[in-house]
Every structure is written in C-alpha cells, then in structure tokens.
Amino acid sequence: MYPVLNKRPNKSDSKPLPIVVIGNGPSGICLSYLLSGYIPYIKRGSVHPHPILQRKLEETPEVPIIDQDLEYLSEGLEGRSQSPVALLFDTLLRPDTDFGGTAESVLTWWHETHRAIPHLVLGRNPPGGAWHFIEGSMITLSQGEWMGLPDLQFKDWMRKKRRGLRNNRATAEDIAQYYQHYVAKKGLQKNFICGTVVTSVRKVSPDVNSSYAQQDPEGNSDSIWDFPEKDDDQIASGNLFQVDGFIKNTNGHQQPFSIYAENVVLATGTYDSPTKLGVNGEDLPFVHHKLSALEEAVKNKRVGMTSDPVLIVGAGLTAADAILFAHHCNIPVIHAFRRRVNDPGLIFNQLPKMMYPEYHKVHQMMKEQSVACPGPYKCYISLPEHHVLSFTEDKKCVFQDKSGHQKVFNISMAFVLIGSNPNLSFLPNNGIDLAIDNEQPVNSKRNPINVDPFTYECVQEKGLYAVGPLAGDNFVRFVQGGALAIASSLLKKANKNPP
Ligand SMILES: Cc1cc2nc3c(=O)[nH]c(=O)nc-3n(C[C@H](O)[C@H](O)[C@H](O)COP(=O)(O)OP(=O)(O)OC[C@H]3O[C@@H](n4cnc5c(N)ncnc54)[C@H](O)[C@@H]3O)c2cc1C
C-alpha cells in the first residue's frame, strides 16, 4: 500500500521528489490533502459573515483560494492567532465559530488530479502525530470541531461512529482515530510512509556558505557534486535536499533510506523532547518525563493507593492531566510548581471555569491544599513556589521554597511535566540558524522558525518550509493555514517549472 523508499540509492537511480514532508501529524496530513490536488473554491451563493472578506471573495469567485493573493485576502482579519493565513483559512472553514456560531464552511473542494504534486509524508508513527502519544481518555482543550481537517467535519465522523462530545470536546483517542480515518478516506495513504525516522536533512548545494550544504566527511572538496547525474543542473542551482533516515520493519530491523527532494517541509511538531529540570538525579530510573509513564506504572501496579506519593512537577495542562489521572486511581500525589497559585500567567487562570471544570478542580486543589494549610482533598499536597533541587537514589526529592528553606519528601516515582521542545537534531546546528533569534534553540512559543507569513518558506533557507507549532501555530485549527500557504507557494513553483 505504501510506496517503498530506496535503500541507500546508487547515485544514478535516485530521482528527486518535488516535496518531502517530515512529520505526519495534522499539519502533514492537511498539507498532503492540498498537495494531492484537492482545491478549495468559494461555494456558489455562500455569504461570509465578515463583510470586507466577503467583498474580496466576490471579486474573483472562479479563482481557487489557493491561487489567490493570500496576503490581500487575509489583510485586516483578527482572531486568536498571529498568523494572517491561519486566520483566513480558519474563518473560511469555520466562519463564525469564535462567536459561538455553527455556520458551514464557505469552501467547496474539487479534486483536480492534474494539479497534484508528488510528495511523501514521513513519520515515526501512524498518521496523527502527537495525538498517538496523548493519553486516549484525555479530553481536548479545544472544541471538537476545531480539531477537524478540511472537508470532513469532525462532528459528522463522530456521529457515524456513534460517539458523543463531552462539553463540546473530544477525547484524544477519537482525535487520533479521526486523523487516521481522514488519511484513508481522502486516499492519501500512498503518500504516507509510517515507521520512518529522519536523521539528517542537508542541502546538496554548491553554496558553501549555507549551513545546509552537504559536507563530505572525508573532506573531498568536489563531493558535494557527487549526486545523480541527471540532476546536475538542479544541484548547480543549489535547490536539492538530501533526506536520510531509517524505516523500522515489522521485525524491528532498521533499514536506512536516502531521498533527494526539491523542497522539504518540517512538520515535526514540538513533542519529541521533554523539557528537563537540569537537576541532580534527574536521570534516575524512577524519574520520568512523560505522562504515559504514569499510566504504564499504574497498569503494571508499580504505584498504587498504598505506595509513597508520586511527585508531579509542573503547572501546565499535562501536569493537570497527570493529577487527575492519579486522583482517579487514588494514588497519593505531591504536586510541585514554581509559580504562585494566583499568577495570571498560570494557564488555569486563563481558562473559563464553565468549559473546563476538571482543570478548575485541579486549580482549586492547588490553592486549597498546600503543605502549609491542609484542606479537604485526600491524597494530594501542593507545593506552590517550590523548586526541585535534586533526586536521590533512595527515592527522595529535595525541594527549596521561595524563602530558601529546603524540604525532603519520600516519593515512589517522579513525573516532570514542564513542557517539551522540538527535536530538530536532524538539521545542521539543531535548526537554530532557522529560528527568529538564531542564537537560541527553536521553541514554538518563544522562538519559532522564521518563516515568510504568506508562504511559510524559511527566511534563512529557500526550499525549506516549516508548519505547525514549529512555525508558531500551536493549535490544530491554525496549523491548517500554514499548510494552505505552503501548498499555494509550491503550486506556484510547480507552475513556473512544469515537469
Ligand atoms: C497534551 C496535549 C494536548 C493538546 N491539546 C490540544 C487541543 O486541545 N487543541 C489543539 O488544537 N491542539 C492541542 N495540542 C497541540 C496539538 O497537538 C498540536 O498543535 C498538533 O498536534 C500539531 O500538529 P503537527 O502535525 O504540527 O505536529 P505533531 O502532531 O506533533 O506531529 C508531528 C509528528 O512528526 C513526528 N516526527 C518528529 N520528528 C520526526 C523525525 N525526525 N522523523 C520522523 N517523524 C518525526 C513526531 O513523532 C510526530 O508524530 C495539544 C498537545 C498536547 C501535547
């Protein structure tokens, strides 16, 4: 069913692909849909509630959105994203959703196969990205509808599956299944190669100043030209990438591969490298950095009602999910975090209580049951404004409070859930050169990859694109605008250079 990648190819038998997408989460899936020739037009007779946008849409109704001037269309739109194209695509798909409306999309989709651009989507796991790691029973922060991809409404899929939303929100398991279904339903499987891990992306370029230029480990100066003969022109123009990695076979073996691509899209998300505290003992075997480790420990009965408390470090939603899970299993918890409980920057202080009762409950526990003042909740103690100083081999954790006093607690296991960072180790210098501040690591919130806002092409490296949280779009409803911008840019490139 899936295309077979070349093993390490002979230099003469590898033909460059127009596009390789690395990462098969919602960003990669949405992009693959658009690159497969699914073209969005404005539905005849539809009226968008935004009057200025509606007027612009009426100017050239016969021209697909993907071929229109995205900068012009998105000018003046406002919403919960900084990206104009993300706002544009979102409002075309869900016109009045921010006002609580359920108006239908103003887009209609045509499958124009002649406009499809050959591409591959490489990913470590089944299509769906991060959603295969998130605990299946966890309920999304976003409304279920906002998790849907173009032209297959999430609520319709749920209805067919006879599943219901909870408080308008969905479970992570439903979301992961929906993404897999989407790939199958839209006939995209042929583009997806799952079980692949990309280990290196280098530019095959005569431009020695580019950090992406392929370096010959033996120092032969002419080796950068040592690539498929028929693509000498492409190499000479410096627009070919070499993507290396391995595929995991069903028997567990790793088979290396190497592909050449004219364009590479980074859609690898930000959940592969958990953030560390950087304290002594953090690598001890009872200290973990993923929520899934807690679920596994409960399943394997390594922790239970009678064990020493588990320590949960962090005050974000993943830490809150861990607390809810432990609470549900009656496992005693010590919860340590650095901020004040009333810090306005704390996510709980930003979520409406009505919509998120479970997170509100965690926040209440954090406030009412600190070590200093015991409250009504069993099996839970919060340590606000505490830093972890170290873990010791005999399963103790040493903390320091805001006045500098140290405290020691016995714990059974520790779960450090303080965020995660993208893993761009397959890029030169971990992709730091591509970031907005190119002296700091890439970070989806503080330092995303610097992309052109209307093409999502990296400012520092032509032919390289970034989408999703890597480009600063952190919610599924907004990653789709990046995919639209990239597909629009690549379609223009393809028209300029017909095969
Ligand atoms: C706990 C949690 C809750 C969330 N809740 C919501 C929510 O309610 N609403 C919302 O809109 N968003 C939510 N998000 C954010 C959402 O998950 C992301 O916005 C979305 O998944 C980003 O999609 P993506 O395709 O860019 O990346 P991802 O979904 O992260 O997918 C990227 C994929 O690429 C793979 N990959 C990485 N490196 C390589 C490599 N070298 N080779 C091969 N494959 C690689 C990764 O393993 C991953 O599978 C949540 C995230 C988390 C962690």
Ligand as a Chemical Component Dictionary entry (heavy atoms), coordinates in Angstrom:
data_LIG
# 
_chem_comp.id                   LIG 
_chem_comp.type                 NON-POLYMER 
_chem_comp.pdbx_formal_charge   0 
_chem_comp.three_letter_code    LIG 
# 
loop_
_chem_comp_atom.comp_id 
_chem_comp_atom.atom_id 
_chem_comp_atom.alt_atom_id 
_chem_comp_atom.type_symbol 
_chem_comp_atom.charge 
_chem_comp_atom.model_Cartn_x 
_chem_comp_atom.model_Cartn_y 
_chem_comp_atom.model_Cartn_z 
_chem_comp_atom.pdbx_ordinal 
LIG C1  C1  C 0 -1.352 17.100 25.889 1  
LIG C2  C2  C 0 -1.645 17.935 24.675 2  
LIG C3  C3  C 0 -2.906 18.463 24.483 3  
LIG C4  C4  C 0 -3.188 19.241 23.370 4  
LIG N1  N1  N 0 -4.449 19.738 23.217 5  
LIG C5  C5  C 0 -4.758 20.432 22.107 6  
LIG C6  C6  C 0 -6.074 20.897 21.874 7  
LIG O1  O1  O 0 -6.981 20.690 22.666 8  
LIG N2  N2  N 0 -6.327 21.605 20.733 9  
LIG C7  C7  C 0 -5.365 21.847 19.793 10 
LIG O2  O2  O 0 -5.673 22.461 18.765 11 
LIG N3  N3  N 0 -4.098 21.439 19.987 12 
LIG C8  C8  C 0 -3.764 20.748 21.115 13 
LIG N4  N4  N 0 -2.491 20.319 21.319 14 
LIG C9  C9  C 0 -1.484 20.734 20.326 15 
LIG C10 C10 C 0 -1.524 19.830 19.104 16 
LIG O3  O3  O 0 -1.171 18.545 19.494 17 
LIG C11 C11 C 0 -0.607 20.326 18.055 18 
LIG O4  O4  O 0 -0.971 21.606 17.676 19 
LIG C12 C12 C 0 -0.660 19.497 16.777 20 
LIG O5  O5  O 0 -0.582 18.125 17.040 21 
LIG C13 C13 C 0 0.472  19.926 15.887 22 
LIG O6  O6  O 0 0.448  19.171 14.725 23 
LIG P1  P1  P 0 1.753  18.859 13.902 24 
LIG O7  O7  O 0 1.312  17.987 12.787 25 
LIG O8  O8  O 0 2.435  20.125 13.515 26 
LIG O9  O9  O 0 2.752  18.101 14.891 27 
LIG P2  P2  P 0 2.560  16.764 15.715 28 
LIG O10 O10 O 0 1.142  16.444 15.929 29 
LIG O11 O11 O 0 3.442  16.893 16.900 30 
LIG O12 O12 O 0 3.142  15.628 14.737 31 
LIG C14 C14 C 0 4.484  15.601 14.328 32 
LIG C15 C15 C 0 4.914  14.166 14.100 33 
LIG O13 O13 O 0 6.213  14.160 13.496 34 
LIG C16 C16 C 0 6.959  13.105 14.067 35 
LIG N5  N5  N 0 8.383  13.358 13.946 36 
LIG C17 C17 C 0 9.119  14.230 14.670 37 
LIG N6  N6  N 0 10.419 14.162 14.290 38 
LIG C18 C18 C 0 10.491 13.206 13.328 39 
LIG C19 C19 C 0 11.568 12.672 12.563 40 
LIG N7  N7  N 0 12.831 13.107 12.700 41 
LIG N8  N8  N 0 11.302 11.700 11.672 42 
LIG C20 C20 C 0 10.030 11.245 11.510 43 
LIG N9  N9  N 0 8.972  11.733 12.198 44 
LIG C21 C21 C 0 9.207  12.696 13.100 45 
LIG C22 C22 C 0 6.528  13.115 15.525 46 
LIG O14 O14 O 0 6.844  11.869 16.142 47 
LIG C23 C23 C 0 5.032  13.364 15.398 48 
LIG O15 O15 O 0 4.356  12.153 15.283 49 
LIG C24 C24 C 0 -2.181 19.519 22.425 50 
LIG C25 C25 C 0 -0.910 18.974 22.596 51 
LIG C26 C26 C 0 -0.633 18.193 23.708 52 
LIG C27 C27 C 0 0.755  17.614 23.873 53 
# 
loop_
_chem_comp_bond.comp_id 
_chem_comp_bond.atom_id_1 
_chem_comp_bond.atom_id_2 
_chem_comp_bond.value_order 
_chem_comp_bond.pdbx_ordinal 
LIG C1  C2  SING 1  
LIG C2  C3  SING 2  
LIG C2  C26 DOUB 3  
LIG C3  C4  DOUB 4  
LIG C4  N1  SING 5  
LIG C4  C24 SING 6  
LIG N1  C5  DOUB 7  
LIG C5  C6  SING 8  
LIG C5  C8  SING 9  
LIG C6  O1  DOUB 10 
LIG C6  N2  SING 11 
LIG N2  C7  SING 12 
LIG C7  O2  DOUB 13 
LIG C7  N3  SING 14 
LIG N3  C8  DOUB 15 
LIG C8  N4  SING 16 
LIG N4  C9  SING 17 
LIG N4  C24 SING 18 
LIG C9  C10 SING 19 
LIG C10 O3  SING 20 
LIG C10 C11 SING 21 
LIG C11 O4  SING 22 
LIG C11 C12 SING 23 
LIG C12 O5  SING 24 
LIG C12 C13 SING 25 
LIG C13 O6  SING 26 
LIG O6  P1  SING 27 
LIG P1  O7  DOUB 28 
LIG P1  O8  SING 29 
LIG P1  O9  SING 30 
LIG O9  P2  SING 31 
LIG P2  O10 DOUB 32 
LIG P2  O11 SING 33 
LIG P2  O12 SING 34 
LIG O12 C14 SING 35 
LIG C14 C15 SING 36 
LIG C15 O13 SING 37 
LIG C15 C23 SING 38 
LIG O13 C16 SING 39 
LIG C16 N5  SING 40 
LIG C16 C22 SING 41 
LIG N5  C17 SING 42 
LIG N5  C21 SING 43 
LIG C17 N6  DOUB 44 
LIG N6  C18 SING 45 
LIG C18 C19 SING 46 
LIG C18 C21 DOUB 47 
LIG C19 N7  SING 48 
LIG C19 N8  DOUB 49 
LIG N8  C20 SING 50 
LIG C20 N9  DOUB 51 
LIG N9  C21 SING 52 
LIG C22 O14 SING 53 
LIG C22 C23 SING 54 
LIG C23 O15 SING 55 
LIG C24 C25 DOUB 56 
LIG C25 C26 SING 57 
LIG C26 C27 SING 58 
# 
